[in-house]
């Protein structure tokens, strides 16, 4: 995260994870939306724009330092975006960093209903295809719990992380 133009390290005692196995859950209403295919899903075509979309809120940790840092990681193939597009443009998405078989989700946004949720489903599908082992959300929210998200203590998380990165 960024504070006053400096990058700071945050390490939660309880870590949020979204399961990539059968523990991942798509809420019923979202299943209906997915069947309608309201968006074209793209990967890594508008990374900076996704970050800017994520920063479009009253309070954000995404400042110019974070934006430049993650764009640098993206240019080198480490940071990625999932994007939801329609005829009016970019409507939502998410971004994060991949290391080994771990994806560290950073932020998501929606301009239209369900766009960030659909991006999350697309991310899980892509991570499964590539045999990823962890989807790290850093923090757990009620919203992420609807997808099967869980919290794990830091000690367990570090063991899972070590195994997935090596």
N, CA, C and O atoms as a DFTB+ gen file, in Angstrom:
664 C
 N C O
     1  1       0.852      -1.174       0.000
     2  2       0.000       0.000       0.000
     3  2       0.895       1.233       0.000
     4  3       2.095       1.149       0.259
     5  1       0.294       2.364      -0.292
     6  2       1.054       3.611      -0.306
     7  2       0.538       4.535       0.786
     8  3      -0.666       4.661       1.008
     9  1       1.477       5.171       1.456
    10  2       1.160       6.188       2.449
    11  2       2.100       7.358       2.209
    12  3       3.319       7.226       2.322
    13  1       1.519       8.502       1.879
    14  2       2.286       9.723       1.653
    15  2       3.416       9.512       0.654
    16  3       4.544       9.952       0.876
    17  1       3.104       8.835      -0.451
    18  2       4.074       8.650      -1.516
    19  2       5.098       7.554      -1.296
    20  3       5.998       7.382      -2.117
    21  1       4.983       6.809      -0.209
    22  2       5.909       5.718       0.096
    23  2       5.157       4.397       0.093
    24  3       4.006       4.327       0.524
    25  1       5.811       3.354      -0.395
    26  2       5.209       2.020      -0.369
    27  2       5.480       1.407       0.997
    28  3       6.617       1.391       1.470
    29  1       4.420       0.901       1.625
    30  2       4.546       0.245       2.928
    31  2       4.052      -1.189       2.812
    32  3       3.156      -1.483       2.021
    33  1       4.635      -2.073       3.597
    34  2       4.290      -3.485       3.605
    35  2       3.219      -3.731       4.651
    36  3       3.358      -3.308       5.798
    37  1       2.150      -4.414       4.261
    38  2       1.069      -4.757       5.184
    39  2       0.981      -6.271       5.231
    40  3       0.899      -6.924       4.190
    41  1       0.998      -6.830       6.428
    42  2       0.941      -8.284       6.592
    43  2      -0.144      -8.636       7.601
    44  3       0.100      -8.634       8.808
    45  1      -1.360      -8.944       7.100
    46  2      -2.469      -9.256       8.010
    47  2      -2.212     -10.526       8.825
    48  3      -1.601     -11.473       8.329
    49  1      -2.672     -10.543      10.051
    50  2      -2.553     -11.736      10.912
    51  2      -3.470     -12.858      10.430
    52  3      -3.156     -14.037      10.587
    53  1      -4.600     -12.483       9.846
    54  2      -5.517     -13.434       9.211
    55  2      -5.547     -13.069       7.732
    56  3      -5.797     -11.916       7.379
    57  1      -5.294     -14.044       6.872
    58  2      -5.162     -13.793       5.436
    59  2      -6.380     -14.303       4.695
    60  3      -6.851     -15.410       4.958
    61  1      -6.892     -13.509       3.774
    62  2      -8.034     -13.907       2.963
    63  2      -7.597     -14.716       1.748
    64  3      -6.676     -14.331       1.028
    65  1      -8.263     -15.832       1.535
    66  2      -8.011     -16.688       0.372
    67  2      -9.332     -17.069      -0.272
    68  3     -10.332     -17.270       0.418
    69  1      -9.335     -17.169      -1.592
    70  2     -10.481     -17.717      -2.308
    71  2     -10.050     -19.080      -2.829
    72  3      -9.045     -19.186      -3.532
    73  1     -10.800     -20.120      -2.492
    74  2     -10.406     -21.463      -2.928
    75  2     -10.468     -21.614      -4.441
    76  3     -11.353     -21.065      -5.097
    77  1      -9.529     -22.354      -4.977
    78  2      -9.499     -22.639      -6.410
    79  2     -10.028     -24.031      -6.709
    80  3     -10.050     -24.462      -7.862
    81  1     -10.457     -24.734      -5.661
    82  2     -11.009     -26.076      -5.837
    83  2     -12.527     -26.007      -5.743
    84  3     -13.128     -24.983      -6.068
    85  1     -13.138     -27.081      -5.305
    86  2     -14.598     -27.126      -5.203
    87  2     -15.153     -26.173      -4.150
    88  3     -16.368     -25.986      -4.076
    89  1     -14.290     -25.567      -3.335
    90  2     -14.734     -24.602      -2.338
    91  2     -15.147     -23.263      -2.936
    92  3     -15.803     -22.460      -2.273
    93  1     -14.759     -23.019      -4.202
    94  2     -15.160     -21.781      -4.863
    95  2     -16.642     -21.867      -5.189
    96  3     -17.107     -22.881      -5.710
    97  1     -17.381     -20.818      -4.888
    98  2     -18.838     -20.813      -5.048
    99  2     -19.269     -19.604      -5.875
   100  3     -18.866     -18.475      -5.594
   101  1     -20.082     -19.847      -6.885
   102  2     -20.671     -18.752      -7.665
   103  2     -22.103     -18.567      -7.175
   104  3     -22.919     -19.480      -7.307
   105  1     -22.421     -17.401      -6.612
   106  2     -23.788     -17.160      -6.135
   107  2     -24.817     -17.347      -7.256
   108  3     -24.527     -17.090      -8.424
   109  1     -26.005     -17.790      -6.891
   110  2     -27.059     -18.120      -7.853
   111  2     -27.366     -16.967      -8.801
   112  3     -27.456     -17.173     -10.011
   113  1     -27.524     -15.780      -8.278
   114  2     -27.834     -14.631      -9.131
   115  2     -26.741     -14.356     -10.142
   116  3     -27.021     -13.953     -11.271
   117  1     -25.509     -14.569      -9.748
   118  2     -24.386     -14.344     -10.657
   119  2     -24.351     -15.414     -11.744
   120  3     -23.977     -15.124     -12.880
   121  1     -24.735     -16.644     -11.411
   122  2     -24.808     -17.707     -12.425
   123  2     -25.752     -17.301     -13.547
   124  3     -25.467     -17.529     -14.723
   125  1     -26.886     -16.693     -13.175
   126  2     -27.846     -16.231     -14.180
   127  2     -27.227     -15.144     -15.052
   128  3     -27.382     -15.160     -16.273
   129  1     -26.531     -14.208     -14.432
   130  2     -25.874     -13.130     -15.187
   131  2     -24.812     -13.683     -16.123
   132  3     -24.680     -13.216     -17.254
   133  1     -24.055     -14.669     -15.667
   134  2     -23.001     -15.266     -16.497
   135  2     -23.574     -15.923     -17.749
   136  3     -22.961     -15.870     -18.816
   137  1     -24.741     -16.540     -17.624
   138  2     -25.368     -17.191     -18.779
   139  2     -25.711     -16.181     -19.877
   140  3     -25.728     -16.532     -21.057
   141  1     -25.980     -14.938     -19.498
   142  2     -26.323     -13.890     -20.470
   143  2     -25.081     -13.335     -21.174
   144  3     -25.198     -12.642     -22.185
   145  1     -23.899     -13.636     -20.644
   146  2     -22.626     -13.156     -21.217
   147  2     -22.664     -11.656     -21.503
   148  3     -22.547     -11.229     -22.652
   149  1     -22.831     -10.859     -20.438
   150  2     -22.961      -9.407     -20.648
   151  2     -21.657      -8.711     -21.041
   152  3     -21.679      -7.580     -21.525
   153  1     -20.526      -9.383     -20.833
   154  2     -19.234      -8.754     -21.100
   155  2     -18.318      -9.671     -21.895
   156  3     -18.406     -10.896     -21.817
   157  1     -17.450      -9.050     -22.650
   158  2     -16.327      -9.756     -23.258
   159  2     -15.202      -9.715     -22.231
   160  3     -14.857      -8.647     -21.725
   161  1     -14.637     -10.865     -21.927
   162  2     -13.544     -10.942     -20.956
   163  2     -12.217     -10.850     -21.701
   164  3     -11.983     -11.558     -22.680
   165  1     -11.361      -9.968     -21.216
   166  2     -10.020      -9.831     -21.768
   167  2      -9.019      -9.874     -20.619
   168  3      -9.336      -9.550     -19.474
   169  1      -7.810     -10.284     -20.960
   170  2      -6.721     -10.333     -19.983
   171  2      -5.577      -9.441     -20.459
   172  3      -5.140      -9.533     -21.607
   173  1      -5.106      -8.589     -19.573
   174  2      -3.890      -7.796     -19.808
   175  2      -3.952      -6.872     -21.017
   176  3      -2.910      -6.582     -21.606
   177  1      -5.128      -6.400     -21.410
   178  2      -5.195      -5.468     -22.542
   179  2      -5.326      -4.019     -22.095
   180  3      -5.110      -3.111     -22.897
   181  1      -5.674      -3.781     -20.833
   182  2      -5.877      -2.413     -20.339
   183  2      -5.475      -2.339     -18.865
   184  3      -6.244      -1.884     -18.019
   185  1      -4.258      -2.794     -18.580
   186  2      -3.825      -2.896     -17.191
   187  2      -3.927      -1.561     -16.455
   188  3      -4.554      -1.478     -15.399
   189  1      -3.321      -0.533     -17.003
   190  2      -3.340       0.774     -16.344
   191  2      -4.777       1.271     -16.134
   192  3      -5.100       1.818     -15.080
   193  1      -5.628       1.079     -17.136
   194  2      -7.012       1.531     -17.030
   195  2      -7.759       0.792     -15.923
   196  3      -8.602       1.376     -15.242
   197  1      -7.449      -0.486     -15.746
   198  2      -8.065      -1.236     -14.644
   199  2      -7.618      -0.642     -13.312
   200  3      -8.437      -0.433     -12.417
   201  1      -6.328      -0.373     -13.181
   202  2      -5.845       0.235     -11.935
   203  2      -6.513       1.590     -11.691
   204  3      -6.900       1.905     -10.566
   205  1      -6.640       2.372     -12.734
   206  2      -7.293       3.681     -12.592
   207  2      -8.755       3.507     -12.199
   208  3      -9.278       4.287     -11.403
   209  1      -9.418       2.495     -12.748
   210  2     -10.794       2.208     -12.352
   211  2     -10.880       1.827     -10.878
   212  3     -11.798       2.242     -10.170
   213  1      -9.918       1.037     -10.430
   214  2      -9.888       0.638      -9.020
   215  2      -9.651       1.844      -8.101
   216  3     -10.094       1.848      -6.952
   217  1      -8.958       2.855      -8.608
   218  2      -8.644       4.045      -7.810
   219  2      -9.795       5.051      -7.784
   220  3      -9.748       6.016      -7.021
   221  1     -10.823       4.842      -8.604
   222  2     -11.956       5.768      -8.677
   223  2     -12.891       5.581      -7.492
   224  3     -14.012       5.095      -7.647
   225  1     -12.438       5.960      -6.333
   226  2     -13.255       5.906      -5.124
   227  2     -12.791       7.006      -4.190
   228  3     -11.716       7.577      -4.375
   229  1     -13.593       7.299      -3.196
   230  2     -13.245       8.413      -2.314
   231  2     -11.941       8.164      -1.573
   232  3     -11.087       9.048      -1.507
   233  1     -11.780       6.980      -1.019
   234  2     -10.536       6.639      -0.331
   235  2      -9.855       5.526      -1.090
   236  3     -10.474       4.502      -1.380
   237  1      -8.572       5.714      -1.422
   238  2      -7.831       4.697      -2.154
   239  2      -6.374       4.700      -1.729
   240  3      -5.824       5.735      -1.352
   241  1      -5.762       3.542      -1.792
   242  2      -4.330       3.402      -1.535
   243  2      -3.555       3.458      -2.846
   244  3      -2.324       3.415      -2.850
   245  1      -4.277       3.555      -3.953
   246  2      -3.642       3.545      -5.269
   247  2      -3.279       4.978      -5.642
   248  3      -4.104       5.728      -6.165
   249  1      -2.041       5.340      -5.366
   250  2      -1.552       6.663      -5.742
   251  2      -0.609       6.518      -6.934
   252  3      -0.482       5.424      -7.484
   253  1       0.038       7.575      -7.332
   254  2       0.912       7.542      -8.502
   255  2       2.085       6.583      -8.305
   256  3       2.519       5.939      -9.260
   257  1       2.603       6.479      -7.084
   258  2       3.713       5.562      -6.796
   259  2       3.275       4.115      -7.027
   260  3       3.980       3.347      -7.681
   261  1       2.118       3.750      -6.493
   262  2       1.591       2.396      -6.670
   263  2       1.282       2.142      -8.142
   264  3       1.616       1.085      -8.677
   265  1       0.647       3.108      -8.792
   266  2       0.308       2.960     -10.204
   267  2       1.553       2.690     -11.043
   268  3       1.568       1.750     -11.838
   269  1       2.578       3.488     -10.880
   270  2       3.812       3.304     -11.643
   271  2       4.484       1.978     -11.305
   272  3       4.994       1.296     -12.195
   273  1       4.488       1.610     -10.031
   274  2       5.140       0.367      -9.603
   275  2       4.469      -0.858     -10.214
   276  3       5.144      -1.758     -10.714
   277  1       3.142      -0.889     -10.171
   278  2       2.426      -2.044     -10.718
   279  2       2.481      -2.067     -12.245
   280  3       2.538      -3.140     -12.845
   281  1       2.466      -0.899     -12.872
   282  2       2.620      -0.878     -14.335
   283  2       3.999      -1.408     -14.725
   284  3       4.140      -2.088     -15.741
   285  1       5.003      -1.100     -13.927
   286  2       6.346      -1.638     -14.154
   287  2       6.315      -3.171     -14.046
   288  3       6.881      -3.866     -14.890
   289  1       5.654      -3.692     -13.008
   290  2       5.526      -5.147     -12.858
   291  2       4.754      -5.753     -14.025
   292  3       5.087      -6.841     -14.494
   293  1       3.725      -5.051     -14.493
   294  2       2.949      -5.541     -15.633
   295  2       3.809      -5.611     -16.897
   296  3       3.756      -6.595     -17.635
   297  1       4.585      -4.582     -17.139
   298  2       5.457      -4.558     -18.318
   299  2       6.435      -5.725     -18.314
   300  3       6.874      -6.163     -19.377
   301  1       6.776      -6.227     -17.151
   302  2       7.706      -7.336     -17.019
   303  2       7.015      -8.687     -16.864
   304  3       7.668      -9.703     -16.626
   305  1       5.685      -8.690     -17.001
   306  2       4.942      -9.941     -17.014
   307  2       4.558     -10.492     -15.654
   308  3       4.162     -11.654     -15.556
   309  1       4.664      -9.692     -14.603
   310  2       4.352     -10.179     -13.250
   311  2       2.964      -9.755     -12.755
   312  3       2.342     -10.469     -11.969
   313  1       2.483      -8.597     -13.211
   314  2       1.172      -8.100     -12.795
   315  2       0.201      -8.267     -13.959
   316  3       0.565      -8.099     -15.123
   317  1      -1.036      -8.597     -13.620
   318  2      -2.024      -8.937     -14.649
   319  2      -3.379      -8.320     -14.331
   320  3      -3.698      -8.015     -13.182
   321  1      -4.164      -8.147     -15.387
   322  2      -5.522      -7.639     -15.216
   323  2      -6.520      -8.559     -15.908
   324  3      -6.212      -9.216     -16.902
   325  1      -7.714      -8.583     -15.353
   326  2      -8.864      -9.241     -15.970
   327  2      -9.873      -8.129     -16.192
   328  3     -10.175      -7.360     -15.279
   329  1     -10.398      -8.048     -17.421
   330  2     -11.219      -6.909     -17.797
   331  2     -12.566      -7.356     -18.364
   332  3     -12.651      -8.352     -19.082
   333  1     -13.607      -6.612     -18.032
   334  2     -14.945      -6.832     -18.571
   335  2     -15.289      -5.658     -19.478
   336  3     -15.370      -4.511     -19.040
   337  1     -15.489      -5.978     -20.756
   338  2     -15.774      -4.971     -21.772
   339  2     -17.164      -5.179     -22.351
   340  3     -17.647      -6.308     -22.443
   341  1     -17.801      -4.083     -22.741
   342  2     -19.002      -4.149     -23.566
   343  2     -18.886      -3.075     -24.641
   344  3     -17.833      -2.456     -24.794
   345  1     -19.961      -2.856     -25.381
   346  2     -19.904      -1.892     -26.495
   347  2     -19.597      -0.474     -26.025
   348  3     -19.203       0.366     -26.834
   349  1     -19.769      -0.192     -24.736
   350  2     -19.493       1.145     -24.199
   351  2     -18.088       1.259     -23.604
   352  3     -17.690       2.342     -23.174
   353  1     -17.339       0.166     -23.574
   354  2     -15.973       0.238     -23.070
   355  2     -15.726      -0.643     -21.861
   356  3     -16.456      -1.604     -21.617
   357  1     -14.697      -0.311     -21.112
   358  2     -14.290      -1.062     -19.924
   359  2     -15.297      -0.827     -18.804
   360  3     -15.517       0.310     -18.388
   361  1     -15.907      -1.907     -18.316
   362  2     -16.959      -1.779     -17.314
   363  2     -16.577      -2.317     -15.937
   364  3     -17.307      -2.118     -14.965
   365  1     -15.452      -2.989     -15.854
   366  2     -15.014      -3.500     -14.565
   367  2     -13.843      -4.422     -14.750
   368  3     -13.483      -4.789     -15.868
   369  1     -13.250      -4.795     -13.623
   370  2     -12.128      -5.710     -13.687
   371  2     -11.395      -5.787     -12.375
   372  3     -11.851      -5.300     -11.341
   373  1     -10.242      -6.415     -12.454
   374  2      -9.398      -6.569     -11.277
   375  2      -7.952      -6.686     -11.735
   376  3      -7.668      -6.926     -12.908
   377  1      -7.044      -6.511     -10.776
   378  2      -5.627      -6.696     -11.086
   379  2      -4.921      -7.303      -9.895
   380  3      -5.418      -7.274      -8.769
   381  1      -3.742      -7.857     -10.169
   382  2      -2.939      -8.450      -9.117
   383  2      -1.608      -8.912      -9.672
   384  3      -1.254      -8.622     -10.815
   385  1      -0.883      -9.632      -8.844
   386  2       0.467     -10.093      -9.171
   387  2       0.516     -11.610      -9.068
   388  3      -0.048     -12.198      -8.145
   389  1       1.200     -12.240     -10.028
   390  2       1.396     -13.690     -10.009
   391  2       2.859     -13.990      -9.700
   392  3       3.774     -13.463     -10.334
   393  1       3.046     -14.848      -8.712
   394  2       4.384     -15.348      -8.362
   395  2       4.237     -16.848      -8.150
   396  3       3.429     -17.292      -7.335
   397  1       5.023     -17.625      -8.888
   398  2       4.882     -19.076      -8.798
   399  2       3.464     -19.463      -9.160
   400  3       2.964     -19.083     -10.219
   401  1       2.818     -20.211      -8.293
   402  2       1.436     -20.637      -8.511
   403  2       0.473     -19.908      -7.567
   404  3      -0.535     -20.460      -7.126
   405  1       0.822     -18.635      -7.271
   406  2      -0.013     -17.795      -6.407
   407  2      -0.395     -16.535      -7.170
   408  3       0.446     -15.904      -7.811
   409  1      -1.677     -16.175      -7.094
   410  2      -2.116     -14.880      -7.609
   411  2      -2.518     -14.039      -6.415
   412  3      -3.368     -14.433      -5.616
   413  1      -1.894     -12.870      -6.303
   414  2      -2.170     -11.939      -5.217
   415  2      -3.113     -10.864      -5.753
   416  3      -2.676      -9.923      -6.416
   417  1      -4.394     -11.005      -5.467
   418  2      -5.372     -10.024      -5.921
   419  2      -5.179      -8.720      -5.174
   420  3      -5.031      -8.713      -3.952
   421  1      -5.181      -7.616      -5.905
   422  2      -4.950      -6.310      -5.298
   423  2      -6.221      -5.486      -5.153
   424  3      -6.507      -4.957      -4.079
   425  1      -6.989      -5.378      -6.247
   426  2      -8.197      -4.554      -6.184
   427  2      -9.103      -4.901      -7.357
   428  3      -8.671      -5.499      -8.342
   429  1     -10.367      -4.514      -7.231
   430  2     -11.341      -4.739      -8.297
   431  2     -12.299      -3.557      -8.342
   432  3     -12.424      -2.812      -7.371
   433  1     -12.976      -3.390      -9.481
   434  2     -13.951      -2.307      -9.605
   435  2     -15.051      -2.702     -10.577
   436  3     -14.892      -3.615     -11.388
   437  1     -16.176      -1.989     -10.477
   438  2     -17.306      -2.176     -11.387
   439  2     -17.887      -0.830     -11.759
   440  3     -18.082       0.040     -10.910
   441  1     -18.157      -0.676     -13.026
   442  2     -18.942       0.472     -13.491
   443  2     -20.353       0.029     -13.840
   444  3     -21.282       0.836     -13.864
   445  1     -20.505      -1.271     -14.112
   446  2     -21.817      -1.857     -14.390
   447  2     -22.005      -3.072     -13.487
   448  3     -21.036      -3.683     -13.036
   449  1     -23.246      -3.406     -13.237
   450  2     -23.608      -4.498     -12.335
   451  2     -22.869      -5.788     -12.688
   452  3     -22.835      -6.214     -13.843
   453  1     -22.291      -6.383     -11.676
   454  2     -21.636      -7.697     -11.727
   455  2     -20.301      -7.728     -12.471
   456  3     -19.699      -8.797     -12.575
   457  1     -19.821      -6.608     -12.989
   458  2     -18.589      -6.640     -13.784
   459  2     -17.400      -7.157     -12.984
   460  3     -16.656      -8.000     -13.484
   461  1     -17.200      -6.686     -11.772
   462  2     -16.042      -7.166     -10.999
   463  2     -16.226      -8.618     -10.590
   464  3     -15.255      -9.373     -10.524
   465  1     -17.463      -9.016     -10.316
   466  2     -17.731     -10.407      -9.945
   467  2     -17.451     -11.344     -11.115
   468  3     -16.882     -12.421     -10.937
   469  1     -17.853     -10.929     -12.303
   470  2     -17.616     -11.742     -13.490
   471  2     -16.119     -11.815     -13.772
   472  3     -15.622     -12.855     -14.204
   473  1     -15.401     -10.728     -13.535
   474  2     -13.939     -10.747     -13.685
   475  2     -13.316     -11.741     -12.703
   476  3     -12.371     -12.448     -13.054
   477  1     -13.834     -11.797     -11.490
   478  2     -13.319     -12.735     -10.494
   479  2     -13.550     -14.179     -10.941
   480  3     -12.654     -15.013     -10.810
   481  1     -14.717     -14.480     -11.457
   482  2     -15.001     -15.830     -11.945
   483  2     -14.045     -16.181     -13.087
   484  3     -13.516     -17.291     -13.138
   485  1     -13.828     -15.238     -13.996
   486  2     -12.901     -15.476     -15.110
   487  2     -11.478     -15.704     -14.594
   488  3     -10.750     -16.546     -15.122
   489  1     -11.089     -14.961     -13.574
   490  2      -9.763     -15.154     -12.983
   491  2      -9.635     -16.556     -12.408
   492  3      -8.642     -17.237     -12.662
   493  1     -10.620     -16.997     -11.640
   494  2     -10.563     -18.336     -11.043
   495  2     -10.472     -19.398     -12.140
   496  3      -9.700     -20.348     -12.016
   497  1     -11.245     -19.246     -13.197
   498  2     -11.176     -20.211     -14.300
   499  2      -9.774     -20.242     -14.907
   500  3      -9.243     -21.318     -15.182
   501  1      -9.172     -19.072     -15.118
   502  2      -7.833     -18.995     -15.707
   503  2      -6.789     -19.599     -14.758
   504  3      -5.892     -20.319     -15.197
   505  1      -6.907     -19.307     -13.473
   506  2      -5.950     -19.853     -12.502
   507  2      -6.057     -21.372     -12.432
   508  3      -5.046     -22.062     -12.300
   509  1      -7.268     -21.889     -12.519
   510  2      -7.453     -23.345     -12.531
   511  2      -6.795     -23.960     -13.759
   512  3      -6.117     -24.983     -13.657
   513  1      -6.994     -23.339     -14.923
   514  2      -6.386     -23.839     -16.161
   515  2      -4.864     -23.912     -16.048
   516  3      -4.232     -24.810     -16.604
   517  1      -4.293     -22.966     -15.331
   518  2      -2.835     -22.881     -15.215
   519  2      -2.312     -23.549     -13.938
   520  3      -1.154     -23.369     -13.563
   521  1      -3.180     -24.322     -13.279
   522  2      -2.813     -25.091     -12.079
   523  2      -2.262     -24.239     -10.938
   524  3      -1.344     -24.657     -10.233
   525  1      -2.823     -23.047     -10.760
   526  2      -2.439     -22.232      -9.611
   527  2      -2.950     -22.885      -8.339
   528  3      -3.907     -23.659      -8.366
   529  1      -2.307     -22.569      -7.231
   530  2      -2.660     -23.200      -5.961
   531  2      -3.314     -22.250      -4.967
   532  3      -4.062     -22.684      -4.091
   533  1      -3.033     -20.940      -5.101
   534  2      -3.597     -19.969      -4.159
   535  2      -4.097     -18.730      -4.884
   536  3      -3.477     -18.249      -5.832
   537  1      -5.236     -18.223      -4.416
   538  2      -5.732     -16.909      -4.798
   539  2      -5.830     -16.108      -3.506
   540  3      -6.760     -16.276      -2.717
   541  1      -4.863     -15.246      -3.314
   542  2      -4.719     -14.450      -2.100
   543  2      -5.489     -13.143      -2.265
   544  3      -5.254     -12.400      -3.218
   545  1      -6.400     -12.863      -1.350
   546  2      -7.159     -11.609      -1.389
   547  2      -6.694     -10.634      -0.311
   548  3      -7.276      -9.560      -0.159
   549  1      -5.680     -10.985       0.420
   550  2      -5.151     -10.214       1.538
   551  2      -6.155     -10.165       2.685
   552  3      -5.934     -10.772       3.732
   553  1      -7.245      -9.453       2.492
   554  2      -8.269      -9.287       3.521
   555  2      -9.517     -10.055       3.107
   556  3      -9.762     -10.251       1.917
   557  1     -10.292     -10.481       4.070
   558  2     -11.560     -11.145       3.775
   559  2     -12.690     -10.145       4.008
   560  3     -12.680      -9.384       4.975
   561  1     -13.658     -10.165       3.103
   562  2     -14.850      -9.324       3.225
   563  2     -16.084     -10.209       3.104
   564  3     -15.997     -11.350       2.652
   565  1     -17.217      -9.685       3.505
   566  2     -18.470     -10.434       3.351
   567  2     -18.709     -10.740       1.876
   568  3     -19.192     -11.819       1.533
   569  1     -18.374      -9.796       1.010
   570  2     -18.529      -9.992      -0.433
   571  2     -17.717     -11.192      -0.910
   572  3     -18.237     -12.030      -1.646
   573  1     -16.464     -11.289      -0.507
   574  2     -15.612     -12.410      -0.935
   575  2     -16.047     -13.730      -0.306
   576  3     -15.840     -14.793      -0.891
   577  1     -16.643     -13.669       0.867
   578  2     -17.163     -14.891       1.499
   579  2     -18.269     -15.524       0.662
   580  3     -18.444     -16.742       0.695
   581  1     -19.023     -14.709      -0.094
   582  2     -20.092     -15.273      -0.922
   583  2     -19.530     -16.162      -2.031
   584  3     -20.262     -16.955      -2.623
   585  1     -18.227     -16.031      -2.314
   586  2     -17.558     -16.876      -3.312
   587  2     -16.824     -18.050      -2.671
   588  3     -16.117     -18.796      -3.349
   589  1     -16.997     -18.206      -1.366
   590  2     -16.319     -19.287      -0.650
   591  2     -15.040     -18.831       0.027
   592  3     -14.291     -19.651       0.559
   593  1     -14.782     -17.524       0.012
   594  2     -13.565     -16.998       0.629
   595  2     -13.450     -17.368       2.097
   596  3     -14.443     -17.431       2.820
   597  1     -12.228     -17.610       2.517
   598  2     -11.948     -17.996       3.897
   599  2     -10.762     -17.191       4.422
   600  3      -9.996     -16.606       3.656
   601  1     -10.632     -17.177       5.728
   602  2      -9.466     -16.573       6.377
   603  2      -8.619     -17.684       6.978
   604  3      -9.144     -18.650       7.533
   605  1      -7.321     -17.540       6.863
   606  2      -6.407     -18.493       7.494
   607  2      -5.405     -17.712       8.337
   608  3      -5.014     -16.602       7.978
   609  1      -4.992     -18.299       9.457
   610  2      -3.994     -17.634      10.289
   611  2      -2.668     -17.489       9.537
   612  3      -2.343     -18.284       8.654
   613  1      -1.924     -16.468       9.907
   614  2      -0.671     -16.152       9.235
   615  2       0.285     -17.348       9.149
   616  3       0.898     -17.559       8.103
   617  1       0.421     -18.118      10.201
   618  2       1.347     -19.254      10.204
   619  2       0.962     -20.282       9.130
   620  3       1.824     -20.768       8.398
   621  1      -0.319     -20.606       9.040
   622  2      -0.787     -21.554       8.013
   623  2      -0.619     -20.950       6.626
   624  3      -0.185     -21.628       5.694
   625  1      -0.964     -19.676       6.493
   626  2      -0.830     -18.994       5.209
   627  2       0.617     -19.066       4.708
   628  3       0.851     -19.355       3.535
   629  1       1.565     -18.811       5.571
   630  2       2.973     -18.828       5.147
   631  2       3.401     -20.207       4.663
   632  3       4.208     -20.310       3.739
   633  1       2.878     -21.264       5.267
   634  2       3.179     -22.630       4.786
   635  2       2.568     -22.867       3.414
   636  3       3.224     -23.406       2.523
   637  1       1.313     -22.466       3.243
   638  2       0.648     -22.611       1.946
   639  2       1.380     -21.790       0.880
   640  3       1.562     -22.247      -0.249
   641  1       1.786     -20.606       1.239
   642  2       2.482     -19.719       0.319
   643  2       3.814     -20.316      -0.121
   644  3       4.136     -20.319      -1.309
   645  1       4.570     -20.808       0.817
   646  2       5.879     -21.404       0.506
   647  2       5.725     -22.562      -0.478
   648  3       6.488     -22.676      -1.438
   649  1       4.737     -23.419      -0.233
   650  2       4.517     -24.562      -1.108
   651  2       4.079     -24.131      -2.506
   652  3       4.472     -24.746      -3.498
   653  1       3.274     -23.087      -2.587
   654  2       2.736     -22.646      -3.885
   655  2       3.750     -21.846      -4.707
   656  3       3.668     -21.810      -5.934
   657  1       4.683     -21.220      -4.044
   658  2       5.685     -20.418      -4.770
   659  2       6.831     -21.285      -5.254
   660  3       7.404     -21.011      -6.308
   661  1       7.180     -22.332      -4.504
   662  2       8.338     -23.132      -4.880
   663  2       8.037     -24.081      -6.021
   664  3       8.917     -24.826      -6.453
